[in-house]
Amino acid sequence: MSESTPLSRSHVVSPSQEPPNVAAPGRLSRRRLLQSSAVLSAVALVGLPRARADWEPSLRYPDANIEVLDPAFLDLRLFNASIERLATGFRWLEGPVWFGDGRYLLASDIANNRLIRWDEVTGEAATFRSPSNYSNGNTRDNRGRLITCEGSIGRRVTRTEYSGQITVLADQYQGKPFNSPNDVVCTRNGDIWFTDPPFQLGNNYEGRIVEQELPAAVYRIDAESGEVEQVLSDIAGPNGIGFSADESRFFLVEGRAKPNRILWEFSHRDGKLSDKTQRIEAQNHGALDGFAIDTHGNIWAGWGSSGAVGGDPEALDGVRVFDPTGKAIGHIHLPERCANVCFGGAMGNRLFMASSHSLYSLFVNTQGVGFDLG
């Protein structure tokens, strides 16, 4: 049974500043662009190392690192596009989110306790926010504002206003602090869904060691009331989440399922889930993590070795692509494990891959869910 806990006004750090118009994730109004630029100009950007010369992209087309597992993947692969390494020098990169109005990408460098910003125009990476309360997953709400899961210290979900101020959307449930909010997504009606596993509570590397007070769960923040509802509490290590294009289906990674990680599919209607179905199992010690869905319903999942004895990181690391039925059709091989992905670029057809130490990209022949290209 789901339960709700109202938020008090003490959770609001700064007042919301909302423009009257809503734009798609990839394209925003001139007014919003100017607002976003103003925020960026106020943020001190500290330089990060650019990609080193110890990894070289393929000069041959097609890129041999883009493996076709099924002929269906040929429709998604661009023959003359290869994997690009955009930046490196991170410790554990997660939660990429694209800002088309500013032509930049944000991602969490968790163990370094910072949000980083990669600029498409200059090709440079820099620190966007430090400290970040060991931020993890990021997304944008339906007004284009940054929503962040702060996985430790804060253990909360926040919104960055156009002014740069931080509003706390949720930091407790029934009087108890969250564990370590992990991944987050916003639906068209403004509801915010997030996962809360205990992943960052058990070490002083990705956060701080603290006692777990709530079960691992999936939550929904109601757009109208601000109430926090516990939607699921029977998933071992809820991790990556996402919705289909029409939001009729909800996808969730069970990160601590045994013997292998599982991606579950649910029917979704009016904030309620039903019809739990196993869609993907990460066999052979695979580490299914965050994922993105394209407009055709294909699932592009961060992939790698789970760390179990017998795993083959060299064969597993990268991004595994599945068709809507859960059949593996392609694999983008990277020299390191990929934790999470997102679509971006001017046409929504550039796949960004947040990996252990580096950020990669690949142009593909599809677009991510949420891009209005009309």
Secondary structure, DSSP 8 states (H G I E B T S, - for coil): --EEE---GGG-SS-----S----TT---HHHHHHHHHHHHTS---B-----TTS----SSS-TTEEESSGGGGGTS-TT---EEEEE--SSEEEEEEETTTTEEEEEEGGGTEEEEEETTT--EEEEESS-SSEEEEEE-TTS-EEEEE-STT-EEEEE-TTS-EEEEE-EETTEE-S----EEE-TTS-EEEEE-SGGGS-SSSS------S-SEEEEE-TTT--EEEEE---SSEEEEEE-TTSSEEEEEETT-SSS-EEEEEEEETTEEEEEEEEEE-TTTB----EEEBTTS-EEEEE-B-S-TT--HHHH-EEEEE-TTS-EEEEEE-SS-EEEEEEESTTS-EEEEEESSEEEEEE-SS-BTT----
